[in-house]
Amino acid sequence: MEGGNPLVVMGAAYLHDIGIHEAERKHGSSSGHYQELEGPAIAKEILEKLNVQKEMKDEICGIIGSSS
């Protein structure tokens, strides 16, 4: 209904909490703020290994790094 790319939505949904362990390790907290800081780099690495197109990868990582 919003007109979003289903592949981007699904990619972001699957990877949205990917930074939780790194946030806990680096910051001693799994708060959303720290996951937003740590998650995009981890997601990018995964998406690059999957040969995801740059534009889609950037959009997914942008969503993961955003609180809105």
Secondary structure, 3 states (H helix, E strand, C coil): CCCCCHHHHHHHHHHCCCCHHHHHHHHCCCCHHHHHHHHHHHHHHHHHHCCCCHHHHHHHHHHHCCCC
